[in-house]
């Protein structure tokens, strides 16, 4: 019974994460449709409750927001991250990986907040 119970807990946790992300993207979509472009307190509350690391960057590539899961994952405080570029706070290898992901997203035409 122990292994089955643990499997159910993992499945429930994964489903909760997926539902959280789904709700976030619904809210984001609605905000875009309504022409609301600012990041509000309610958005922040929603992002803080997600169990996965979330960040926002400005057009200069500097972090403008990170959630608590991001802080926990990188074992640091947001005050050390916000306002800085990845190469200023991460290892060279991690910063290069992020730069590659950013350029890939940009070349695909992904929308940025």
Backbone as ProteinMPNN parsed JSONL, in Angstrom:
{"seq_chain_A": "XXXXXXXXXXXXXXXXXXXXXXXXXXXXXXXXXXXXXXXXXXXXXXXXXXXXXXXXXXXXXXXXXXXXXXXXXXXXXXXXXXXXXXXXXXXXXXXXXXXXXXXXXXXXXXXXX", "coords_chain_A": {"N_chain_A": [[0.813, -1.193, 0.0], [2.025, 1.231, 0.622], [3.723, 2.079, -1.532], [1.852, 2.474, -3.568], [0.307, 4.497, -2.43], [2.2, 6.575, -2.257], [2.656, 6.986, -4.969], [0.15, 7.945, -5.762], [0.135, 10.366, -4.354], [2.206, 11.728, -5.654], [1.133, 11.922, -8.224], [-1.11, 13.524, -7.694], [0.19, 15.862, -6.822], [1.525, 16.617, -9.169], [-0.678, 17.068, -10.847], [-1.849, 19.236, -9.491], [0.156, 21.189, -9.86], [0.082, 21.444, -12.661], [-2.541, 22.384, -12.966], [-2.308, 24.834, -11.664], [-0.512, 26.2, -13.353], [-2.087, 26.225, -15.667], [-4.255, 27.846, -14.832], [-2.844, 30.223, -14.407], [-2.066, 30.887, -17.045], [-4.561, 31.248, -18.191], [-5.472, 33.525, -16.803], [-3.486, 35.315, -17.651], [-4.003, 35.363, -20.42], [-6.585, 36.459, -20.431], [-6.018, 38.979, -19.364], [-4.481, 40.065, -21.415], [-6.367, 40.158, -23.479], [-8.107, 41.997, -22.432], [-6.563, 44.187, -22.549], [-4.882, 44.883, -20.514], [-1.835, 45.667, -19.324], [-0.109, 45.905, -17.225], [1.681, 44.532, -14.442], [0.098, 43.286, -11.736], [-0.84, 43.36, -8.197], [-2.531, 41.179, -7.7], [-1.708, 39.42, -9.683], [0.843, 38.899, -8.775], [0.283, 37.559, -6.374], [-0.896, 35.247, -7.386], [1.286, 34.168, -8.842], [3.09, 33.737, -6.775], [1.985, 31.591, -5.459], [2.414, 29.431, -7.065], [4.08, 26.322, -7.359], [6.373, 26.11, -8.817], [9.449, 27.452, -10.162], [9.206, 30.804, -11.211], [9.763, 33.565, -13.336], [10.068, 36.982, -14.396], [11.261, 39.021, -17.002], [12.625, 42.173, -18.028], [12.772, 44.274, -21.011], [15.471, 44.681, -21.317], [16.626, 42.387, -20.54], [16.889, 42.012, -17.86], [16.056, 40.675, -14.681], [12.825, 41.219, -13.504], [11.014, 40.259, -11.777], [10.775, 37.557, -9.493], [9.473, 34.509, -8.211], [8.654, 32.907, -5.022], [9.264, 30.159, -5.222], [11.282, 30.237, -7.124], [13.283, 31.559, -5.688], [13.71, 29.616, -3.688], [14.58, 27.43, -5.242], [17.005, 28.356, -6.374], [18.274, 28.955, -4.082], [18.527, 31.568, -2.913], [17.899, 35.087, -2.333], [15.318, 37.229, -3.571], [16.003, 39.905, -3.689], [18.64, 39.864, -4.38], [18.52, 39.158, -6.997], [16.573, 40.542, -8.619], [16.574, 43.122, -10.995], [18.966, 42.505, -12.11], [21.01, 40.944, -14.652], [21.132, 37.586, -16.009], [23.858, 36.764, -16.316], [25.121, 38.192, -14.373], [24.553, 37.015, -11.967], [24.506, 34.259, -12.085], [26.276, 31.163, -12.793], [28.702, 30.988, -15.453], [28.109, 28.988, -17.302], [25.373, 28.421, -16.752], [24.276, 30.955, -17.289], [24.853, 31.199, -20.021], [23.262, 29.14, -21.012], [20.701, 30.109, -20.4], [20.717, 32.442, -21.956], [20.763, 31.263, -24.473], [18.253, 29.999, -24.443], [16.606, 32.26, -24.261], [17.188, 33.517, -26.719], [16.271, 31.59, -28.466], [13.558, 31.567, -27.858], [12.918, 34.167, -28.678], [13.496, 34.011, -31.425], [11.535, 32.307, -32.284], [9.398, 33.853, -32.123], [7.985, 34.09, -29.806], [5.817, 35.565, -27.43], [6.561, 38.128, -25.143], [6.279, 39.298, -21.809]], "CA_chain_A": [[0.0, 0.0, 0.0], [2.88, 2.408, 0.731], [4.181, 2.525, -2.851], [0.687, 2.991, -4.28], [-0.053, 5.766, -1.79], [3.192, 7.571, -2.689], [2.395, 7.261, -6.379], [-1.033, 8.815, -5.812], [0.542, 11.697, -3.9], [2.991, 12.339, -6.734], [0.19, 12.254, -9.306], [-1.904, 14.67, -7.236], [1.069, 17.032, -6.83], [1.734, 16.993, -10.574], [-1.933, 17.645, -11.337], [-1.99, 20.573, -8.899], [1.088, 22.079, -10.564], [-0.453, 21.694, -14.002], [-3.723, 23.236, -12.837], [-1.834, 26.175, -11.325], [0.007, 26.807, -14.579], [-3.229, 26.441, -16.542], [-4.958, 29.031, -14.339], [-1.997, 31.381, -14.659], [-2.138, 31.252, -18.451], [-5.9, 31.775, -18.442], [-5.466, 34.908, -16.313], [-2.629, 36.075, -18.558], [-4.738, 35.522, -21.669], [-7.667, 37.418, -20.199], [-5.422, 40.309, -19.192], [-4.092, 40.555, -22.742], [-7.593, 40.468, -24.22], [-8.688, 43.207, -21.862], [-5.625, 45.282, -22.757], [-4.227, 45.209, -19.252], [-0.45, 45.283, -19.541], [0.691, 46.034, -16.007], [1.761, 43.416, -13.512], [-0.595, 43.774, -10.546], [-0.71, 42.618, -6.956], [-3.222, 39.892, -7.828], [-0.825, 38.558, -10.471], [1.927, 38.513, -7.888], [-0.239, 36.548, -5.448], [-1.043, 34.023, -8.169], [2.613, 33.628, -9.148], [3.727, 33.289, -5.53], [1.412, 30.315, -5.027], [2.857, 28.347, -7.942], [5.192, 25.578, -6.758], [7.487, 26.041, -9.77], [10.118, 28.756, -10.305], [8.667, 31.708, -12.228], [10.442, 34.859, -13.359], [9.758, 37.907, -15.475], [12.399, 39.86, -17.377], [12.267, 43.351, -18.817], [13.305, 44.236, -22.374], [16.936, 44.693, -21.249], [17.07, 41.074, -20.091], [17.063, 42.013, -16.403], [14.927, 40.109, -13.945], [11.978, 42.218, -12.859], [10.237, 39.56, -10.758], [10.936, 36.116, -9.282], [8.584, 34.06, -7.146], [9.295, 32.226, -3.892], [9.823, 28.888, -5.694], [12.54, 30.588, -7.787], [14.231, 31.8, -4.597], [14.027, 28.341, -3.051], [15.332, 26.597, -6.17], [18.367, 28.878, -6.514], [18.773, 29.182, -2.726], [18.932, 32.964, -2.799], [16.809, 36.03, -2.102], [14.964, 37.987, -4.779], [16.719, 41.18, -3.698], [19.922, 39.617, -5.042], [18.259, 38.807, -8.393], [15.79, 41.544, -9.338], [17.354, 44.227, -11.521], [20.237, 42.013, -12.661], [20.979, 40.012, -15.781], [21.578, 36.247, -15.588], [25.325, 36.657, -16.24], [25.586, 38.872, -13.166], [24.245, 36.273, -10.74], [24.611, 32.82, -12.297], [27.539, 30.689, -13.361], [28.826, 31.262, -16.89], [27.404, 27.934, -18.019], [23.932, 28.647, -16.596], [23.93, 32.197, -17.991], [24.877, 30.907, -21.459], [22.08, 28.327, -21.297], [19.545, 31.01, -20.366], [20.816, 33.301, -23.14], [20.361, 30.438, -25.613], [16.807, 29.834, -24.354], [15.997, 33.555, -24.593], [17.295, 33.774, -28.159], [15.379, 30.629, -29.126], [12.189, 32.076, -27.682], [12.786, 35.349, -29.525], [13.49, 33.649, -32.84], [10.254, 31.653, -32.578], [8.355, 34.873, -32.077], [7.211, 33.997, -28.556], [5.476, 36.834, -26.797], [7.156, 38.389, -23.849], [5.522, 40.267, -21.013]], "C_chain_A": [[0.858, 1.259, 0.0], [3.315, 2.952, -0.617], [3.023, 3.121, -3.655], [0.27, 4.354, -3.742], [0.898, 6.884, -2.22], [2.986, 7.946, -4.148], [1.194, 8.186, -6.529], [-0.69, 10.235, -5.381], [1.332, 12.435, -4.982], [2.068, 12.768, -7.867], [-0.641, 13.468, -8.922], [-1.057, 15.939, -7.264], [1.305, 17.525, -8.257], [0.475, 17.643, -11.144], [-2.166, 19.042, -10.769], [-1.069, 21.583, -9.569], [0.559, 22.438, -11.952], [-1.685, 22.596, -13.956], [-3.318, 24.67, -12.505], [-1.313, 26.894, -12.563], [-1.126, 27.119, -15.558], [-3.989, 27.693, -16.122], [-4.152, 30.298, -14.592], [-2.12, 31.828, -16.118], [-3.532, 31.735, -18.853], [-5.969, 33.238, -18.005], [-4.643, 35.79, -17.241], [-3.334, 36.352, -19.881], [-5.861, 36.546, -21.522], [-7.127, 38.836, -20.055], [-5.033, 40.888, -20.554], [-5.315, 40.958, -23.554], [-8.226, 41.757, -23.722], [-7.763, 44.409, -21.999], [-4.906, 45.726, -21.498], [-2.778, 44.75, -19.34], [0.414, 45.356, -18.29], [0.61, 44.785, -15.153], [1.192, 43.888, -12.186], [-0.344, 42.891, -9.334], [-1.371, 41.248, -7.074], [-2.418, 38.913, -8.668], [0.298, 38.026, -9.596], [1.478, 37.42, -6.925], [-0.378, 35.211, -6.173], [0.313, 33.38, -8.427], [3.317, 33.105, -7.903], [3.209, 31.931, -5.088], [1.838, 29.149, -5.908], [4.061, 27.644, -7.318], [6.401, 25.439, -7.678], [8.136, 27.419, -9.889], [9.549, 29.551, -11.481], [9.45, 33.008, -12.157], [9.91, 35.685, -14.511], [11.011, 38.726, -15.733], [11.88, 41.069, -18.134], [12.934, 43.257, -20.188], [14.832, 44.285, -22.411], [17.491, 43.349, -20.788], [17.329, 40.995, -18.6], [15.821, 41.421, -15.745], [14.133, 41.233, -13.296], [11.105, 41.587, -11.773], [10.687, 38.105, -10.689], [10.014, 35.715, -8.146], [9.365, 33.307, -6.066], [9.926, 30.904, -4.323], [11.15, 29.118, -6.415], [13.628, 30.807, -6.73], [14.673, 30.485, -3.958], [14.902, 27.471, -3.945], [16.789, 27.041, -6.273], [19.012, 29.221, -5.172], [19.346, 30.59, -2.555], [17.7, 33.82, -2.556], [16.557, 36.843, -3.375], [15.671, 39.334, -4.848], [18.075, 41.057, -4.386], [19.745, 39.424, -6.562], [17.615, 39.936, -9.182], [16.685, 42.725, -9.727], [18.667, 43.799, -12.154], [19.994, 41.087, -13.835], [21.485, 38.65, -15.295], [23.1, 36.144, -15.425], [25.906, 37.351, -15.008], [25.403, 38.035, -11.905], [24.409, 34.764, -10.869], [26.003, 32.45, -12.81], [27.54, 30.968, -14.863], [28.025, 30.25, -17.693], [25.886, 28.129, -17.936], [23.48, 29.893, -17.347], [23.914, 31.981, -19.503], [23.655, 30.084, -21.864], [20.833, 29.209, -21.35], [19.545, 31.931, -21.579], [20.382, 32.533, -24.387], [18.845, 30.246, -25.614], [16.081, 31.125, -24.724], [16.042, 33.814, -26.093], [16.412, 32.818, -28.944], [13.935, 31.103, -29.031], [11.947, 33.278, -28.584], [12.72, 35.003, -30.996], [12.208, 32.929, -33.246], [9.117, 32.648, -32.586], [7.493, 34.774, -30.84], [6.985, 35.381, -27.983], [6.149, 36.932, -25.452], [6.32, 39.404, -23.128], [6.307, 41.534, -20.862]], "O_chain_A": [[0.451, 2.27, -0.574], [3.281, 4.164, -0.83], [3.183, 4.135, -4.334], [-0.077, 5.254, -4.506], [0.464, 7.999, -2.512], [3.129, 9.112, -4.514], [1.221, 9.111, -7.341], [-1.17, 11.199, -5.977], [1.137, 13.632, -5.191], [2.214, 13.865, -8.407], [-0.855, 14.354, -9.75], [-1.539, 16.989, -7.688], [1.285, 18.73, -8.509], [0.556, 18.653, -11.844], [-2.627, 19.934, -11.481], [-1.476, 22.718, -9.819], [0.591, 23.6, -12.357], [-1.852, 23.469, -14.807], [-3.922, 25.617, -13.009], [-1.635, 28.06, -12.794], [-1.116, 28.166, -16.206], [-4.333, 28.518, -16.969], [-4.715, 31.332, -14.952], [-2.263, 33.02, -16.391], [-3.662, 32.551, -19.765], [-6.465, 34.089, -18.744], [-5.063, 36.896, -17.579], [-3.264, 37.467, -20.4], [-6.057, 37.395, -22.392], [-7.719, 39.784, -20.571], [-5.238, 42.075, -20.806], [-5.301, 41.981, -24.238], [-8.808, 42.515, -24.498], [-8.125, 45.522, -21.616], [-4.379, 46.837, -21.438], [-2.522, 43.548, -19.424], [1.56, 44.907, -18.305], [-0.398, 44.079, -15.143], [1.744, 44.799, -11.568], [0.274, 41.83, -9.426], [-0.822, 40.256, -6.594], [-2.434, 37.71, -8.405], [0.656, 36.851, -9.669], [2.213, 36.461, -6.687], [-0.017, 34.166, -5.631], [0.469, 32.172, -8.248], [4.063, 32.129, -7.978], [3.922, 31.191, -4.409], [1.642, 27.993, -5.534], [4.965, 28.304, -6.805], [7.35, 24.726, -7.352], [7.462, 28.438, -9.736], [9.428, 29.04, -12.594], [9.765, 33.499, -11.073], [9.369, 35.152, -15.48], [11.735, 39.082, -14.803], [10.842, 41.011, -18.793], [13.591, 42.261, -20.488], [15.428, 43.962, -23.438], [18.705, 43.195, -20.66], [17.919, 40.027, -18.12], [14.695, 41.637, -16.192], [14.697, 42.095, -12.622], [10.526, 42.294, -10.948], [10.95, 37.489, -11.722], [9.795, 36.493, -7.218], [10.572, 33.099, -6.183], [11.006, 30.555, -3.847], [12.05, 28.282, -6.328], [14.745, 30.307, -6.861], [15.861, 30.268, -3.718], [15.853, 26.847, -3.473], [17.699, 26.212, -6.262], [20.14, 29.71, -5.119], [20.481, 30.774, -2.117], [16.577, 33.316, -2.573], [17.476, 37.105, -4.151], [15.915, 39.851, -5.938], [18.596, 42.039, -4.916], [20.712, 39.519, -7.317], [18.055, 40.256, -10.286], [17.441, 43.252, -8.911], [19.404, 44.634, -12.679], [18.912, 40.52, -13.989], [22.185, 38.571, -14.286], [23.575, 35.502, -14.489], [27.059, 37.117, -14.648], [26.03, 38.313, -10.883], [24.448, 34.061, -9.86], [26.791, 33.31, -13.204], [26.483, 31.162, -15.463], [27.342, 30.61, -18.651], [25.193, 28.014, -18.947], [22.42, 29.891, -17.973], [23.052, 32.524, -20.193], [23.08, 30.303, -22.93], [20.006, 29.064, -22.25], [18.494, 32.178, -22.17], [19.71, 33.087, -25.257], [18.215, 30.322, -26.669], [15.064, 31.093, -25.416], [15.062, 34.274, -26.678], [15.86, 33.193, -29.978], [13.186, 31.045, -30.006], [10.881, 33.393, -29.19], [11.971, 35.63, -31.745], [11.835, 32.938, -34.419], [8.004, 32.331, -33.005], [6.386, 35.311, -30.813], [7.854, 36.25, -28.046], [6.285, 35.949, -24.723], [5.715, 40.277, -23.75], [5.841, 42.477, -20.223]]}, "name": "protein", "num_of_chains": 1, "seq": "XXXXXXXXXXXXXXXXXXXXXXXXXXXXXXXXXXXXXXXXXXXXXXXXXXXXXXXXXXXXXXXXXXXXXXXXXXXXXXXXXXXXXXXXXXXXXXXXXXXXXXXXXXXXXXXXX"}
